[in-house]
């Protein structure tokens, strides 16, 4: 059971990193070329947030089995959640893409290096 949780946790980490990389590249591309903000952009950013939440949930489960908790997952989730919340408050597409890029990139760096 313990090794299965670790495998799921590791798999969710890689999926979250892939989604974060895609979101960062997509928002940077859309920001640079002044593309309009579409509903598909919103869905991709939301799915990324959901996968990061699943990663946080899996790390909570491994905490109960190993008594070891990695706080970087919690702070990554909070940073990405703040970025998602702030980008919803803005109407101008360039500012939306810039906010998403900054916060998701910080979350990506934190998930990779810490």
Buried (B, 14 or more C-beta within 10 A) or exposed (E): EEEEBBEBBEEBBEBBBEBBBBBBEBBBEBBEEEBEBEEEBBEBBEEBBEBBBBBBBBBEEBEEEEEEEBEBBEBBBEBBBBBBEBBEEBEEBBBBBBBBBBBBBBBBBBBEEE
